[in-house]
């Protein structure tokens, strides 16, 4: 083997060594990326903004792939339909947010001897964005008498449990009802009530001038004394 051949062999060996070094470098980079990213799993993003306490459906979310190591322990990664069943949004869900189990709340259920009744409540006097599922409210009806002095406000139901709160809608009251002019914003609210309380609420919706809700302090189950359930200017002495 002459000198020229020896130089060729040496260059060939060096080329092979460089190639092996480059290959090893690529493997190192790939291994480093995999160690930082890891395997991807299915997650779900909110498609559009969702209002608090709205019932949820699979169509409200889009599927995406996220490295598992970047997800929190509360991220929903499987069985979306099962996770959403019987749940509402606990707070406003912003579009693009990753769905977490702590964003959801159980829809309140009926107890023994309770029945579900829904009524339309004027938004400004009965809700004002402060009443949510699971809250307790007192339901008050105002009844017009022959004079303002003997008109009455009556607490019909105490500690009524709110099941659902619907969305605002425009409602045109029937003509001829005094004190109700023009279109009003109303919202459907569903309660879990016993039979007698359901009858009281139905009566108020049919015959009261207004039906109002008074939010009870969280954790409080105090009742209104019988003597304090009925108020009139004539009897306020």
DRENDRENFI-525817 format. One line per field, with one value per residue: residue number from 0; residue in one letter; z, y, x negated of N, C-alpha, C in turn. Coordinates in steps of 0.001 Angstrom, whole numbers, plus 500000, padded with zeros to 6 digits. Example, Ala and Ser with C-alpha at 12.3 -4.5 7.8 and 13.67 -1.06 7.14 Angstrom:
! DRENDRENFI-525817
seq c(0|1)
type c(A|S)
nc3 c(507800|507080)
nc2 c(494310|497750)
nc1 c(486810|487150)
cac3 c(507800|507140)
cac2 c(495500|498940)
cac1 c(487700|486330)
cc3 c(507800|507870)
cc2 c(496700|500030)
cc1 c(486800|487100)
END
This chain:
! DRENDRENFI-525817
seq c(0|1|2|3|4|5|6|7|8|9|10|11|12|13|14|15|16|17|18|19|20|21|22|23|24|25|26|27|28|29|30|31|32|33|34|35|36|37|38|39|40|41|42|43|44|45|46|47|48|49|50|51|52|53|54|55|56|57|58|59|60|61|62|63|64|65|66|67|68|69|70|71|72|73|74|75|76|77|78|79|80|81|82|83|84|85|86|87|88|89|90|91|92|93|94|95|96|97|98|99|100|101|102|103|104|105|106|107|108|109|110|111|112|113|114|115|116|117|118|119|120|121|122|123|124|125|126|127|128|129|130|131|132|133|134|135|136|137|138|139|140|141|142|143|144|145|146|147|148|149|150|151|152|153|154|155|156|157|158|159|160|161|162|163|164|165|166|167|168|169|170|171|172|173|174|175|176|177|178|179|180|181|182|183|184|185|186|187|188|189|190|191|192|193|194|195|196|197|198|199|200|201|202|203|204|205|206|207|208|209|210|211|212|213|214|215|216|217|218|219|220|221|222|223|224|225|226|227|228|229|230|231|232|233|234|235|236)
type c(X|X|X|X|X|X|X|X|X|X|X|X|X|X|X|X|X|X|X|X|X|X|X|X|X|X|X|X|X|X|X|X|X|X|X|X|X|X|X|X|X|X|X|X|X|X|X|X|X|X|X|X|X|X|X|X|X|X|X|X|X|X|X|X|X|X|X|X|X|X|X|X|X|X|X|X|X|X|X|X|X|X|X|X|X|X|X|X|X|X|X|X|X|X|X|X|X|X|X|X|X|X|X|X|X|X|X|X|X|X|X|X|X|X|X|X|X|X|X|X|X|X|X|X|X|X|X|X|X|X|X|X|X|X|X|X|X|X|X|X|X|X|X|X|X|X|X|X|X|X|X|X|X|X|X|X|X|X|X|X|X|X|X|X|X|X|X|X|X|X|X|X|X|X|X|X|X|X|X|X|X|X|X|X|X|X|X|X|X|X|X|X|X|X|X|X|X|X|X|X|X|X|X|X|X|X|X|X|X|X|X|X|X|X|X|X|X|X|X|X|X|X|X|X|X|X|X|X|X|X|X|X|X|X|X|X|X)
nc3 c(500000|498990|499843|499062|499019|501682|502841|501773|503009|505670|505574|504893|507162|509050|508067|508479|511267|511898|510865|512523|514921|514432|514130|516670|518057|517054|518059|520754|520988|520212|522262|524423|523800|523888|526583|527701|526590|526311|526101|524219|525103|524829|525193|526079|524712|525395|523228|522660|524647|527753|529805|533406|535280|533189|531474|530168|527081|524809|522372|523029|523229|521889|520611|521447|521315|523849|525488|528119|530436|530676|531517|534128|537136|537266|534741|532150|530343|529152|528339|527916|527676|529890|531988|531743|532240|533986|534945|535420|534290|536536|536765|534556|531489|529471|525976|524408|526723|528614|529533|532858|535653|537981|537053|536869|538154|540136|538970|540876|542527|542870|546077|548446|548372|547080|544363|541025|539980|537725|537203|535717|536361|536996|535871|536957|539502|540714|540275|539214|538622|540857|541914|541986|540942|543621|545580|548301|548638|549674|548715|547677|547393|546083|546701|545454|547178|548013|548584|548827|551487|552451|550756|550281|551127|550941|552414|550878|550563|552302|552270|549756|547466|544828|541661|538871|536836|534205|530972|530191|528753|526494|527468|526821|528788|529495|528241|530123|532727|535647|536488|534977|532368|528949|527440|529347|530904|531582|533461|533511|536419|538232|540879|543734|545406|548015|547879|548915|548994|546277|545349|546570|545276|542630|542877|543506|541143|539434|540568|542010|542045|541715|541821|543903|544698|547539|548452|550540|553140|552562|553917|555894|557376|558454|559360|558520|560891|561542|562118|560847|558174|556656|555377|555584|554945|556454|558619|559805|562555)
nc2 c(498807|502059|505492|507254|505615|504927|507397|507734|505670|506464|508901|507887|506357|508398|509828|507958|507831|510460|510483|508579|509957|512195|510896|509830|512232|513180|511206|511725|514302|513741|511976|513747|515584|513878|513224|515645|516226|513857|511181|511827|512653|512470|515401|517981|520952|524001|524976|527337|530290|529440|529881|530291|527514|526334|523565|520884|519605|517176|518406|520926|521009|520554|518065|517542|517032|516654|516784|514473|515161|517878|518312|518949|517166|517169|517331|516377|513507|511322|509475|511566|512000|510588|512037|514465|513914|514725|517098|520605|523766|525135|527679|530525|529196|529709|530134|527915|527085|524385|521544|520840|518705|520052|522220|521622|520973|519133|518609|519680|517333|515889|515404|513054|513000|515414|517635|518832|522137|524765|528263|531495|534244|537690|539301|541561|541989|539540|537923|538982|538008|536766|534398|530912|527419|525173|527107|528548|530033|532450|532642|535170|536692|539458|540967|542731|544911|546492|549042|550792|550515|548112|546262|543410|541773|538555|535957|533083|530625|529220|528813|527526|525237|525815|524376|524657|527410|529254|530844|534348|535917|537798|538882|539566|540928|540131|542326|544944|544264|545794|547878|546549|547209|547285|545352|542765|541403|538067|535075|531543|529625|526729|524854|522671|521368|520580|519188|520960|523434|523719|524155|526608|528273|528054|529242|531859|532615|532732|534626|536671|540047|540451|538174|537524|536761|536046|535816|533401|533364|531591|528326|528894|527907|529076|529770|531682|533261|532502|534797|536744|536369|537667|540857|544197|547649|548641|546946|547488|548524)
nc1 c(499129|499293|498329|500358|502626|502718|503334|505901|507309|507093|508552|511048|511651|511736|513939|515968|515902|516645|519236|520423|520165|521834|524286|524594|524834|527292|529024|528718|529852|532510|533215|533040|535091|537308|537216|537933|540415|542021|544528|547530|550921|554513|556388|558793|560077|561827|564370|565940|566670|568165|570908|571173|572465|573795|575242|573321|571942|570546|570037|569239|566539|563212|561014|557593|553984|551649|548490|548074|546658|546991|549527|551917|552813|555550|556550|558779|558592|559718|562734|564731|567519|568498|567339|568645|571264|574143|573071|572242|570863|568593|567490|567013|566064|563401|562813|560554|559334|557912|559744|560535|561129|561830|563172|565772|569082|571417|574736|577427|579563|582899|584338|585755|589293|589355|590139|589711|589959|590424|590159|590682|588683|588371|585482|584157|585265|585296|583041|580484|577945|576884|577770|577402|577243|577871|577961|579871|583043|585501|588859|590878|594035|595839|598919|601635|603764|606920|606156|602980|602264|603328|602239|600093|596989|595828|594053|593707|592369|589673|586141|585919|584559|582362|582278|581588|580486|581621|581084|581086|583963|586036|589203|592506|594891|598377|600855|602404|601792|601115|598347|596501|594799|593937|591225|589665|586744|586431|585776|585624|586024|585393|586721|586347|588898|591275|594627|596626|595297|594763|597329|597859|596007|596897|599400|598614|597281|599446|601217|599927|598663|595943|593195|590596|587171|585256|582016|580619|578223|575170|574968|576761|579786|581948|585315|588258|590216|593679|595241|593807|594008|595854|596508|597720|598411|600475|600473|598074|597001)
cac3 c(500000|498914|500740|498634|499461|503139|503139|501443|504063|506869|505370|504938|508568|509725|507628|509188|512670|511964|510650|513745|515927|514124|514417|518127|518484|516741|519029|522040|520909|520211|523616|525298|523486|524420|528039|528078|526086|526725|525262|524169|525432|524367|526128|525465|524858|525299|521880|522811|526048|528359|530987|534630|535596|531980|531272|529205|526075|524129|521264|523555|523372|520758|521037|521126|521872|524726|526248|529429|531538|530787|531999|535570|537545|537153|533327|531655|529185|528613|528678|528055|527901|531271|532884|531633|532580|535246|535413|534861|534425|537854|536511|533122|530796|528363|524763|524337|527990|528752|530458|534104|536433|538986|536408|536770|539400|540002|538889|542066|542269|543736|547253|548703|548518|546380|542955|540294|539444|537098|537011|535129|537344|536443|536119|537766|540884|541288|540063|539185|538484|542156|542349|541219|541407|544953|546535|548976|548539|550113|547598|548209|546448|546475|546282|545501|547873|547547|548740|549148|552895|552743|549869|551129|550670|551695|552228|550588|550749|552847|551989|548526|546860|543394|540874|537680|536445|532751|530344|530072|527521|526483|527672|526793|529658|528960|528366|531134|534062|536166|536997|534098|531096|528010|527515|530528|530838|532568|533455|534149|537560|538652|542308|544298|546460|548397|547181|549399|548543|544831|545186|546964|544206|541470|543184|543407|539735|538788|541144|542624|541171|541457|542607|544122|545393|548506|548627|551923|553335|552446|555166|556818|557112|559354|558789|558848|561844|560926|562278|560001|556773|555967|555676|554922|555595|557424|559849|560256|563649)
cac2 c(500000|503263|506593|507816|504704|505033|508632|507506|504823|507296|509831|507105|506022|509643|510133|507041|508252|511703|510111|507941|511012|512982|510056|509781|513530|513234|510357|512423|515383|513124|511484|514896|516106|512933|513308|516886|516240|512630|510735|512714|512067|513249|516342|518669|522402|524626|525499|528731|530638|528778|530620|529478|526680|525799|522135|520687|518564|516890|519344|522180|520864|519986|517159|517966|516175|517412|515919|514152|515814|519277|518361|518835|515931|517279|517410|515275|512953|510158|509336|512907|511916|510177|513130|515571|513472|515252|518191|521944|524565|525760|529098|530789|528454|530523|529409|527552|526542|522935|521127|520226|518182|521021|523239|521075|520785|518237|519207|519280|516336|515905|514551|512317|513815|516691|517662|519921|523130|525886|529479|532614|535299|538923|539283|542679|541924|538213|537164|539932|537307|536375|533119|529812|526102|524806|528163|528537|531336|532619|533077|536177|537214|540703|540908|544053|545010|547570|550269|550463|550171|546704|545360|542563|540966|537304|534952|531866|529448|529531|527871|526753|524862|526091|523300|525212|528796|529304|532027|535497|536046|538895|538387|540658|540574|540329|543709|545164|544000|547048|547842|545782|547922|547000|544056|542511|540270|537053|533896|530394|529043|525479|524605|521376|521724|519649|519409|522166|524610|523829|524781|528027|528972|528093|530254|533179|532911|533015|535714|537747|541120|540139|537111|537905|535808|536605|534846|533059|533290|530224|527581|529249|527252|529696|529944|532927|532997|532685|536176|537637|535961|538513|542270|545244|548951|548783|546209|547852|549483)
cac1 c(500000|498465|498724|501647|503671|502834|504077|507310|507903|507220|509684|512295|511905|512163|515306|516883|515968|517451|520637|520897|520316|523024|525443|524725|525349|528726|529714|528707|530842|533836|533467|533271|536420|538295|537242|538606|541796|542674|545640|548687|552217|555660|557000|559929|560107|563148|564551|566380|566924|569316|571339|571216|573620|574421|575071|572233|572086|569278|569844|568680|565094|562472|559952|556243|552938|550756|547572|548641|545956|547416|550906|552100|553464|557010|556931|559603|557883|560433|564151|565292|568967|568707|566955|569598|572616|574635|572200|572357|569643|568523|567225|566943|565012|562933|562440|559147|558850|557933|560788|560082|562247|562254|564001|567120|569825|572562|576060|578192|580591|584070|584325|586990|590516|589234|590492|589070|590894|589703|590941|589957|588448|587827|584040|583681|585742|585251|581809|579362|576685|576356|578336|576838|577678|577402|578284|581161|583704|586880|589709|591808|595022|596512|600315|602239|605032|607804|605364|601595|602115|603602|601491|599253|595858|595935|593001|594459|591515|588356|585043|586138|583265|582295|581699|580943|580774|581548|580498|581983|584733|586996|590551|593492|596006|599712|601320|603430|601294|600586|596978|595617|594862|592862|590562|588859|585828|586770|584909|586276|585321|586010|586559|586733|589843|592317|595894|597319|594546|594985|598643|597739|595303|597797|600404|597987|597031|600731|602009|599141|598195|594541|592579|589213|586334|584305|580941|580291|576767|574653|574852|577837|581064|582918|586647|588957|591296|595008|595723|593021|594138|596825|596257|598505|598245|601554|600145|596733|597179)
cc3 c(500000|499795|500363|499108|500974|503541|502861|502505|505333|506758|505448|506373|509331|509356|508352|510647|512842|511805|511900|514859|515713|514462|515926|518672|518232|517739|520402|522080|520977|521611|524579|525086|524069|525937|528516|527687|526550|525807|525331|524500|524914|525499|525376|525761|524699|523932|521907|524292|526535|529656|532214|534771|534374|531936|530088|528299|525398|523010|521722|523585|522104|521293|520600|521754|522627|525386|527674|530550|531715|531290|533521|535887|537408|535700|532931|530362|528561|529064|528924|528380|529347|532261|532887|532116|533960|535805|534742|534991|535764|537742|534995|532519|529542|527177|524746|525616|527959|529830|531653|534893|537484|538381|536420|538142|539126|539873|540114|541696|543254|544916|547399|548962|547911|544940|542316|539725|538928|536926|536357|536148|536628|536847|537091|539229|541521|541178|540167|539185|539766|542604|541409|541735|542739|545998|547163|548924|549252|548943|548168|547102|546979|545857|546479|546207|547296|547658|549002|550599|553165|551675|550718|550378|551564|551374|552093|550893|551308|552489|550801|547860|545352|542690|539672|537495|534940|532252|530199|528733|527653|526580|527708|527656|528969|529201|529460|532540|534580|536694|536124|532701|530237|528204|528791|530244|531954|532424|534113|535272|538021|540115|542629|545522|546807|547735|547610|548924|547034|544551|545529|545844|542963|541668|543009|541958|539038|539285|541756|541579|540761|542313|542695|544891|546324|548801|550105|552044|553240|553805|556169|556419|558031|558634|559230|559765|561186|561006|561364|558517|555975|556376|554889|555658|556702|558740|560414|561312|564748)
cc2 c(501235|504371|507176|506924|504789|506290|508460|506688|505640|508255|509101|506758|507252|510016|509260|507460|509517|511391|509467|508965|511843|512201|509973|511102|513667|512407|511027|513527|514813|512622|512614|515480|515197|513005|514558|516890|515015|512275|511706|511945|512990|514135|517093|520156|522907|525289|526984|528999|529969|529498|529711|528737|526253|524283|521918|519505|518353|517892|520682|522160|520264|519166|517711|516991|517034|516428|515710|514943|517272|519411|518253|517529|515961|517349|516170|514774|511771|510209|510693|512849|511538|511282|514251|515199|514007|516408|519518|522636|525287|527265|529312|530013|529235|529649|529154|526968|525014|522546|520388|519752|519181|522229|522844|520939|519882|519059|518753|518342|516480|514963|513839|513289|515209|516537|518912|520845|524319|527066|530526|533745|536513|539062|540374|542553|540562|537502|538073|539232|536746|534987|532020|528481|525738|525860|527920|529942|531285|533181|533941|536635|538497|540712|542269|543999|546122|548930|549862|550024|548698|545749|544600|541977|539733|536407|533596|530604|529928|528420|526963|526491|525051|524920|523831|526661|528879|530574|533124|535487|537231|538327|539570|540259|540809|541765|543794|544873|545266|546853|547078|546378|547526|545613|543958|541370|539299|535869|532743|529838|527824|525227|523156|521658|520542|520039|520703|523429|524801|524496|526263|528837|529090|529144|531653|533565|533325|534307|536856|538803|540867|538944|537433|536811|536549|535536|534659|532909|531840|529557|527871|528541|527817|529900|531283|532582|533268|534125|537152|537320|536902|539968|543147|546554|549148|548082|546541|548937|549225)
cc1 c(499098|499027|500093|502792|503855|503613|505561|508002|508128|508402|511020|512669|512389|513592|516318|517033|516802|518934|521223|521108|521563|524292|525693|525276|526841|529524|529791|529763|532260|534191|533750|534660|537491|538383|537963|540075|542557|543831|546820|549965|553310|556176|558091|559866|561533|563285|564921|566619|568209|569654|571351|572542|574424|574212|574137|572500|570736|568990|569270|567153|564481|561309|558593|555246|551939|549790|548083|547982|546366|548841|550947|552823|554968|557479|557731|558984|558610|561888|564802|566778|569271|568389|567984|570983|573023|573833|572579|571001|569661|568301|567296|565775|564639|562524|560939|558588|558900|558937|560190|561299|562728|562968|565479|567749|571018|573850|576858|579336|581753|583881|585656|588142|590382|589695|589913|590128|590093|590646|590050|589877|587875|586357|583609|584086|585543|583929|580592|578002|576113|576813|577869|577376|577041|577668|579652|581751|585047|587678|590819|592740|595638|597907|600958|603582|605884|607117|603919|601406|602358|603053|600468|598057|595829|594744|593683|593656|590176|587370|585330|584792|583317|581609|580936|581360|580571|580893|581550|582710|585667|588404|591509|594685|597351|600170|602373|602963|600613|599171|596017|595717|593670|592283|589731|587891|586187|585818|585663|585405|586101|585678|586907|587597|590743|593629|596576|596604|594687|596323|598591|597073|596187|598884|599824|597749|598319|601366|601212|598783|596743|594151|591094|588486|585387|583263|580631|578782|576296|574481|575943|579118|582152|584236|587232|590127|592647|595516|594994|593163|595028|596599|597225|598260|599286|601212|598797|596839|596171)
END
